């Protein structure tokens, strides 16, 4: 399930989060993958009854599309996508990326 704003803590942003916030859009070649990831995110958010940005924000999706990770280690290395998110969404994301190749 998704965390509600009331469940979030007031903690300072990490360097990784600040890096993702400044991430550039993915290359033009990755735009199709971004669209596919956004469709998946929308479906996942509907299934979990929460807003899409609770699943992954656009900057993280852009970073994933630009990097096209092919393993758990590569996906978890992307700022804003850690082990907890991998447990929830990693297999689906890696499958989407593999299907786009």
TORMIVEX-706408 format. One record per residue: residue number from 1; residue in one letter; x, y, z of N, C-alpha, C, O in turn. Coordinates in Angstrom, 1 decimal. Layout:
! TORMIVEX-706408
+------+------+--------+--------+--------+--------+--------+--------+--------+--------+--------+--------+--------+--------+
: resi : resn :    n.u :    n.v :    n.w :   ca.u :   ca.v :   ca.w :    c.u :    c.v :    c.w :    o.u :    o.v :    o.w :
+------+------+--------+--------+--------+--------+--------+--------+--------+--------+--------+--------+--------+--------+
:  NUM :    A :      X :      Y :      Z :      X :      Y :      Z :      X :      Y :      Z :      X :      Y :      Z :
...
+------+------+--------+--------+--------+--------+--------+--------+--------+--------+--------+--------+--------+--------+
! end
This chain:
! TORMIVEX-706408
+------+------+--------+--------+--------+--------+--------+--------+--------+--------+--------+--------+--------+--------+
: resi : resn :    n.u :    n.v :    n.w :   ca.u :   ca.v :   ca.w :    c.u :    c.v :    c.w :    o.u :    o.v :    o.w :
+------+------+--------+--------+--------+--------+--------+--------+--------+--------+--------+--------+--------+--------+
:    1 :    X :    0.8 :   -1.2 :    0.0 :    0.0 :    0.0 :    0.0 :    0.9 :    1.2 :    0.0 :    2.1 :    1.1 :    0.2 :
:    2 :    X :    0.3 :    2.4 :   -0.2 :    1.0 :    3.6 :   -0.3 :    1.0 :    4.3 :    1.1 :    0.0 :    4.2 :    1.9 :
:    3 :    X :    2.1 :    5.1 :    1.4 :    2.1 :    5.9 :    2.6 :    1.3 :    7.1 :    2.4 :    1.4 :    7.7 :    1.3 :
:    4 :    X :    0.6 :    7.5 :    3.4 :   -0.1 :    8.8 :    3.3 :    0.7 :    9.9 :    3.8 :    1.7 :    9.7 :    4.5 :
:    5 :    X :    0.4 :   11.1 :    3.4 :    1.2 :   12.3 :    3.9 :    1.4 :   12.3 :    5.4 :    2.4 :   12.7 :    6.0 :
:    6 :    X :    0.3 :   11.8 :    6.1 :    0.4 :   11.8 :    7.6 :    1.4 :   10.8 :    8.1 :    1.9 :   11.0 :    9.2 :
:    7 :    X :    1.7 :    9.8 :    7.3 :    2.7 :    8.8 :    7.7 :    4.1 :    9.2 :    7.5 :    5.1 :    8.6 :    8.0 :
:    8 :    X :    4.3 :   10.2 :    6.7 :    5.7 :   10.7 :    6.3 :    6.3 :   11.4 :    7.5 :    5.5 :   12.1 :    8.3 :
:    9 :    X :    7.6 :   11.3 :    7.6 :    8.2 :   12.0 :    8.7 :    8.9 :   13.3 :    8.2 :    9.1 :   13.4 :    7.0 :
:   10 :    X :    9.2 :   14.2 :    9.0 :    9.8 :   15.5 :    8.6 :   11.3 :   15.2 :    8.8 :   12.0 :   15.7 :    9.7 :
:   11 :    X :   11.9 :   14.6 :    7.8 :   13.3 :   14.4 :    7.8 :   14.0 :   15.1 :    6.6 :   13.3 :   15.4 :    5.6 :
:   12 :    X :   15.2 :   15.5 :    6.8 :   15.9 :   16.2 :    5.7 :   16.1 :   15.3 :    4.5 :   16.2 :   14.1 :    4.6 :
:   13 :    X :   16.1 :   15.9 :    3.3 :   16.2 :   15.2 :    2.1 :   17.7 :   14.7 :    2.0 :   18.6 :   15.4 :    2.4 :
:   14 :    X :   17.8 :   13.5 :    1.5 :   19.1 :   12.9 :    1.3 :   19.8 :   13.5 :    0.0 :   19.1 :   14.1 :   -0.8 :
:   15 :    X :   21.1 :   13.2 :   -0.1 :   21.8 :   13.7 :   -1.3 :   21.2 :   13.0 :   -2.5 :   21.2 :   13.6 :   -3.6 :
:   16 :    X :   20.8 :   11.7 :   -2.4 :   20.3 :   11.0 :   -3.5 :   19.0 :   11.6 :   -4.0 :   18.8 :   11.7 :   -5.2 :
:   17 :    X :   18.1 :   12.0 :   -3.1 :   16.9 :   12.7 :   -3.4 :   17.2 :   14.0 :   -4.1 :   16.5 :   14.3 :   -5.1 :
:   18 :    X :   18.1 :   14.7 :   -3.6 :   18.4 :   16.0 :   -4.2 :   19.0 :   15.8 :   -5.6 :   18.7 :   16.6 :   -6.5 :
:   19 :    X :   19.7 :   14.7 :   -5.8 :   20.3 :   14.4 :   -7.2 :   19.2 :   14.1 :   -8.2 :   19.2 :   14.5 :   -9.3 :
:   20 :    X :   18.2 :   13.3 :   -7.7 :   17.1 :   12.9 :   -8.6 :   16.3 :   14.1 :   -8.9 :   15.8 :   14.3 :  -10.1 :
:   21 :    X :   16.1 :   15.1 :   -8.0 :   15.3 :   16.3 :   -8.3 :   16.0 :   17.1 :   -9.4 :   15.2 :   17.8 :  -10.1 :
:   22 :    X :   17.3 :   17.0 :   -9.5 :   17.9 :   17.8 :  -10.6 :   18.2 :   17.0 :  -11.8 :   19.0 :   17.4 :  -12.7 :
:   23 :    X :   17.7 :   15.8 :  -11.9 :   18.0 :   14.9 :  -13.1 :   17.4 :   15.5 :  -14.3 :   16.3 :   16.1 :  -14.4 :
:   24 :    X :   18.2 :   15.3 :  -15.4 :   17.8 :   15.8 :  -16.7 :   16.8 :   14.8 :  -17.3 :   16.7 :   13.6 :  -16.9 :
:   25 :    X :   16.0 :   15.2 :  -18.3 :   15.1 :   14.3 :  -18.9 :   15.9 :   13.2 :  -19.7 :   17.0 :   13.5 :  -20.0 :
:   26 :    X :   15.3 :   12.1 :  -19.9 :   16.0 :   11.0 :  -20.6 :   16.3 :   11.4 :  -22.0 :   15.6 :   12.3 :  -22.6 :
:   27 :    X :   17.2 :   10.7 :  -22.7 :   17.5 :   10.9 :  -24.1 :   16.2 :   10.6 :  -24.9 :   15.3 :    9.9 :  -24.4 :
:   28 :    X :   16.1 :   11.1 :  -26.1 :   14.9 :   10.9 :  -27.0 :   14.7 :    9.4 :  -27.2 :   13.5 :    9.0 :  -27.3 :
:   29 :    X :   15.7 :    8.6 :  -27.3 :   15.6 :    7.2 :  -27.5 :   14.8 :    6.5 :  -26.3 :   14.2 :    5.5 :  -26.5 :
:   30 :    X :   14.8 :    7.1 :  -25.1 :   14.2 :    6.5 :  -24.0 :   12.8 :    7.0 :  -23.8 :   12.1 :    6.5 :  -22.8 :
:   31 :    X :   12.3 :    7.9 :  -24.6 :   11.0 :    8.5 :  -24.4 :    9.9 :    7.4 :  -24.5 :    8.9 :    7.5 :  -23.7 :
:   32 :    X :   10.0 :    6.4 :  -25.3 :    9.0 :    5.3 :  -25.4 :    9.0 :    4.5 :  -24.1 :    7.9 :    4.1 :  -23.7 :
:   33 :    X :   10.2 :    4.3 :  -23.6 :   10.3 :    3.6 :  -22.3 :    9.6 :    4.4 :  -21.2 :    9.0 :    3.8 :  -20.3 :
:   34 :    X :    9.8 :    5.7 :  -21.2 :    9.2 :    6.5 :  -20.1 :    7.7 :    6.4 :  -20.2 :    7.0 :    6.3 :  -19.2 :
:   35 :    X :    7.2 :    6.4 :  -21.4 :    5.7 :    6.3 :  -21.6 :    5.2 :    5.0 :  -21.1 :    4.2 :    4.9 :  -20.4 :
:   36 :    X :    5.9 :    3.9 :  -21.4 :    5.5 :    2.6 :  -20.9 :    5.6 :    2.5 :  -19.4 :    4.7 :    2.0 :  -18.7 :
:   37 :    X :    6.7 :    3.1 :  -18.8 :    6.8 :    3.1 :  -17.3 :    5.7 :    3.9 :  -16.7 :    5.2 :    3.6 :  -15.6 :
:   38 :    X :    5.3 :    5.0 :  -17.3 :    4.2 :    5.9 :  -16.8 :    2.9 :    5.1 :  -16.9 :    2.1 :    5.2 :  -15.9 :
:   39 :    X :    2.7 :    4.4 :  -17.9 :    1.4 :    3.5 :  -18.0 :    1.4 :    2.5 :  -16.9 :    0.4 :    2.3 :  -16.2 :
:   40 :    X :    2.5 :    1.8 :  -16.7 :    2.6 :    0.9 :  -15.6 :    2.4 :    1.5 :  -14.2 :    1.6 :    1.0 :  -13.4 :
:   41 :    X :    3.0 :    2.7 :  -14.0 :    2.8 :    3.4 :  -12.8 :    1.4 :    3.8 :  -12.5 :    0.9 :    3.7 :  -11.4 :
:   42 :    X :    0.7 :    4.2 :  -13.6 :   -0.7 :    4.6 :  -13.4 :   -1.5 :    3.4 :  -13.0 :   -2.4 :    3.5 :  -12.1 :
:   43 :    X :   -1.3 :    2.2 :  -13.7 :   -2.0 :    1.0 :  -13.3 :   -1.7 :    0.6 :  -11.9 :   -2.6 :    0.2 :  -11.2 :
:   44 :    X :   -0.5 :    0.6 :  -11.5 :   -0.1 :    0.2 :  -10.2 :   -0.7 :    1.2 :   -9.1 :   -1.1 :    0.7 :   -8.1 :
:   45 :    X :   -0.7 :    2.4 :   -9.4 :   -1.4 :    3.4 :   -8.5 :   -2.8 :    3.1 :   -8.3 :   -3.4 :    3.2 :   -7.2 :
:   46 :    X :   -3.5 :    2.8 :   -9.4 :   -4.9 :    2.5 :   -9.3 :   -5.2 :    1.2 :   -8.5 :   -6.1 :    1.2 :   -7.7 :
:   47 :    X :   -4.3 :    0.2 :   -8.7 :   -4.4 :   -1.0 :   -8.0 :   -4.2 :   -0.8 :   -6.5 :   -4.8 :   -1.4 :   -5.7 :
:   48 :    X :   -3.3 :    0.1 :   -6.1 :   -2.9 :    0.4 :   -4.7 :   -3.8 :    1.5 :   -4.2 :   -3.6 :    1.9 :   -3.0 :
:   49 :    X :   -4.6 :    2.1 :   -5.0 :   -5.5 :    3.2 :   -4.5 :   -4.7 :    4.4 :   -4.0 :   -4.9 :    4.9 :   -2.8 :
:   50 :    X :   -3.8 :    4.9 :   -4.8 :   -3.0 :    6.0 :   -4.4 :   -2.5 :    6.8 :   -5.6 :   -2.7 :    6.3 :   -6.7 :
:   51 :    X :   -2.1 :    8.0 :   -5.4 :   -1.6 :    8.8 :   -6.6 :   -0.4 :    8.2 :   -7.2 :    0.4 :    7.6 :   -6.5 :
:   52 :    X :   -0.2 :    8.4 :   -8.5 :    1.0 :    7.8 :   -9.2 :    2.3 :    8.2 :   -8.6 :    3.2 :    7.4 :   -8.6 :
:   53 :    X :    2.4 :    9.5 :   -8.2 :    3.7 :    9.9 :   -7.7 :    4.1 :    9.2 :   -6.4 :    5.3 :    9.3 :   -6.0 :
:   54 :    X :    3.2 :    8.6 :   -5.7 :    3.5 :    7.8 :   -4.5 :    4.3 :    6.5 :   -4.9 :    5.1 :    6.0 :   -4.2 :
:   55 :    X :    4.1 :    6.1 :   -6.1 :    4.8 :    4.9 :   -6.6 :    6.2 :    5.3 :   -7.0 :    7.1 :    4.8 :   -6.4 :
:   56 :    X :    6.3 :    6.2 :   -7.9 :    7.6 :    6.7 :   -8.4 :    7.4 :    8.1 :   -9.0 :    6.4 :    8.3 :   -9.7 :
:   57 :    X :    8.2 :    9.0 :   -8.7 :    8.0 :   10.4 :   -9.3 :    8.6 :   10.4 :  -10.7 :    9.4 :    9.5 :  -11.1 :
:   58 :    X :    8.3 :   11.4 :  -11.5 :    8.8 :   11.5 :  -12.9 :   10.3 :   11.5 :  -13.0 :   10.9 :   10.9 :  -13.9 :
:   59 :    X :   11.0 :   12.1 :  -12.1 :   12.4 :   12.2 :  -12.2 :   13.1 :   10.8 :  -12.0 :   14.0 :   10.4 :  -12.7 :
:   60 :    X :   12.5 :   10.0 :  -11.1 :   13.0 :    8.6 :  -11.0 :   12.7 :    7.8 :  -12.2 :   13.5 :    7.0 :  -12.7 :
:   61 :    X :   11.5 :    7.9 :  -12.8 :   11.1 :    7.2 :  -14.0 :   12.1 :    7.6 :  -15.1 :   12.5 :    6.8 :  -15.9 :
:   62 :    X :   12.4 :    8.9 :  -15.2 :   13.3 :    9.4 :  -16.3 :   14.7 :    8.8 :  -16.1 :   15.3 :    8.4 :  -17.0 :
:   63 :    X :   15.1 :    8.8 :  -14.8 :   16.5 :    8.2 :  -14.5 :   16.5 :    6.7 :  -14.9 :   17.5 :    6.2 :  -15.4 :
:   64 :    X :   15.4 :    6.0 :  -14.6 :   15.4 :    4.6 :  -14.9 :   15.4 :    4.4 :  -16.4 :   16.1 :    3.5 :  -16.9 :
:   65 :    X :   14.6 :    5.2 :  -17.1 :   14.6 :    5.0 :  -18.6 :   15.9 :    5.4 :  -19.2 :   16.3 :    4.7 :  -20.2 :
:   66 :    X :   16.6 :    6.4 :  -18.7 :   17.9 :    6.8 :  -19.2 :   19.0 :    5.7 :  -19.0 :   19.8 :    5.4 :  -19.8 :
:   67 :    X :   18.9 :    5.1 :  -17.8 :   19.9 :    4.1 :  -17.4 :   19.6 :    2.7 :  -17.9 :   20.6 :    1.9 :  -18.2 :
:   68 :    X :   18.4 :    2.4 :  -18.2 :   17.9 :    1.1 :  -18.6 :   18.6 :   -0.1 :  -17.8 :   19.3 :   -0.9 :  -18.4 :
:   69 :    X :   18.5 :   -0.1 :  -16.5 :   19.1 :   -1.1 :  -15.7 :   18.7 :   -2.5 :  -16.1 :   17.5 :   -2.7 :  -16.5 :
:   70 :    X :   19.6 :   -3.5 :  -16.0 :   19.2 :   -4.9 :  -16.3 :   19.4 :   -5.8 :  -15.1 :   19.4 :   -7.0 :  -15.3 :
:   71 :    X :   19.6 :   -5.3 :  -13.9 :   19.7 :   -6.1 :  -12.8 :   19.2 :   -5.4 :  -11.5 :   19.0 :   -4.1 :  -11.6 :
:   72 :    X :   19.1 :   -6.1 :  -10.5 :   18.6 :   -5.5 :   -9.2 :   19.7 :   -4.5 :   -8.8 :   19.3 :   -3.3 :   -8.4 :
:   73 :    X :   20.9 :   -4.8 :   -8.8 :   22.0 :   -3.9 :   -8.4 :   21.9 :   -2.6 :   -9.2 :   22.1 :   -1.5 :   -8.6 :
:   74 :    X :   21.8 :   -2.7 :  -10.5 :   21.7 :   -1.5 :  -11.3 :   20.5 :   -0.6 :  -11.0 :   20.6 :    0.6 :  -11.0 :
:   75 :    X :   19.4 :   -1.3 :  -10.8 :   18.1 :   -0.5 :  -10.5 :   18.2 :    0.1 :   -9.1 :   17.8 :    1.3 :   -9.0 :
:   76 :    X :   18.7 :   -0.6 :   -8.1 :   18.8 :    0.0 :   -6.8 :   19.8 :    1.1 :   -6.7 :   19.7 :    2.0 :   -5.8 :
:   77 :    X :   20.7 :    1.1 :   -7.6 :   21.8 :    2.2 :   -7.7 :   21.2 :    3.5 :   -8.2 :   21.8 :    4.6 :   -8.0 :
:   78 :    X :   20.0 :    3.5 :   -8.8 :   19.4 :    4.8 :   -9.3 :   18.9 :    5.6 :   -8.1 :   18.2 :    5.0 :   -7.3 :
:   79 :    X :   19.3 :    6.8 :   -7.9 :   18.9 :    7.6 :   -6.8 :   17.4 :    7.7 :   -6.8 :   16.7 :    8.0 :   -7.8 :
:   80 :    X :   16.8 :    7.5 :   -5.6 :   15.4 :    7.5 :   -5.4 :   14.7 :    6.2 :   -5.5 :   13.5 :    6.0 :   -5.3 :
:   81 :    X :   15.5 :    5.1 :   -5.9 :   14.9 :    3.8 :   -6.0 :   15.8 :    2.9 :   -5.2 :   16.9 :    2.5 :   -5.6 :
:   82 :    X :   15.3 :    2.5 :   -4.0 :   16.1 :    1.7 :   -3.1 :   15.6 :    0.3 :   -3.0 :   14.7 :   -0.2 :   -3.8 :
:   83 :    X :   16.1 :   -0.4 :   -2.0 :   15.7 :   -1.8 :   -1.8 :   14.2 :   -2.0 :   -1.5 :   13.6 :   -3.0 :   -2.0 :
:   84 :    X :   13.6 :   -1.2 :   -0.8 :   12.2 :   -1.3 :   -0.5 :   11.3 :   -1.2 :   -1.8 :   10.4 :   -2.0 :   -2.0 :
:   85 :    X :   11.7 :   -0.2 :   -2.6 :   11.0 :   -0.1 :   -3.8 :   11.2 :   -1.3 :   -4.8 :   10.4 :   -1.7 :   -5.5 :
:   86 :    X :   12.5 :   -1.8 :   -4.7 :   12.8 :   -2.9 :   -5.5 :   11.9 :   -4.1 :   -5.1 :   11.3 :   -4.8 :   -6.0 :
:   87 :    X :   11.7 :   -4.3 :   -3.8 :   10.8 :   -5.4 :   -3.3 :    9.4 :   -5.3 :   -3.9 :    8.8 :   -6.3 :   -4.3 :
:   88 :    X :    8.9 :   -4.0 :   -4.0 :    7.5 :   -3.8 :   -4.4 :    7.4 :   -3.8 :   -5.9 :    6.5 :   -4.4 :   -6.5 :
:   89 :    X :    8.4 :   -3.1 :   -6.6 :    8.2 :   -2.9 :   -8.0 :    9.3 :   -3.3 :   -8.9 :    9.2 :   -3.3 :  -10.2 :
:   90 :    X :   10.4 :   -3.8 :   -8.4 :   11.6 :   -4.1 :   -9.2 :   11.4 :   -5.1 :  -10.3 :   11.8 :   -4.9 :  -11.4 :
:   91 :    X :   10.8 :   -6.2 :  -10.0 :   10.6 :   -7.3 :  -11.0 :    9.8 :   -6.7 :  -12.2 :   10.1 :   -7.0 :  -13.3 :
:   92 :    X :    8.7 :   -6.0 :  -11.9 :    7.9 :   -5.4 :  -12.9 :    8.7 :   -4.5 :  -13.8 :    8.6 :   -4.5 :  -15.0 :
:   93 :    X :    9.4 :   -3.6 :  -13.2 :   10.2 :   -2.6 :  -13.9 :   11.3 :   -3.3 :  -14.8 :   11.4 :   -2.9 :  -15.9 :
:   94 :    X :   12.0 :   -4.2 :  -14.2 :   13.0 :   -4.9 :  -15.0 :   12.4 :   -5.7 :  -16.2 :   13.0 :   -5.7 :  -17.3 :
:   95 :    X :   11.2 :   -6.2 :  -16.0 :   10.5 :   -6.9 :  -17.1 :   10.1 :   -5.9 :  -18.2 :   10.2 :   -6.2 :  -19.4 :
:   96 :    X :    9.6 :   -4.7 :  -17.8 :    9.3 :   -3.7 :  -18.7 :   10.5 :   -3.3 :  -19.6 :   10.4 :   -3.1 :  -20.8 :
:   97 :    X :   11.6 :   -3.1 :  -18.9 :   12.8 :   -2.6 :  -19.6 :   13.3 :   -3.7 :  -20.5 :   13.7 :   -3.4 :  -21.7 :
:   98 :    X :   13.3 :   -5.0 :  -20.1 :   13.7 :   -6.1 :  -21.0 :   12.8 :   -6.2 :  -22.2 :   13.2 :   -6.4 :  -23.3 :
:   99 :    X :   11.5 :   -5.9 :  -22.0 :   10.6 :   -6.0 :  -23.1 :   10.7 :   -4.8 :  -24.1 :   10.4 :   -4.9 :  -25.3 :
:  100 :    X :   11.3 :   -3.7 :  -23.7 :   11.6 :   -2.6 :  -24.5 :   12.8 :   -2.7 :  -25.3 :   13.1 :   -1.9 :  -26.2 :
:  101 :    X :   13.7 :   -3.6 :  -25.0 :   15.0 :   -3.8 :  -25.7 :   14.8 :   -4.5 :  -27.0 :   15.8 :   -4.6 :  -27.8 :
+------+------+--------+--------+--------+--------+--------+--------+--------+--------+--------+--------+--------+--------+
! end
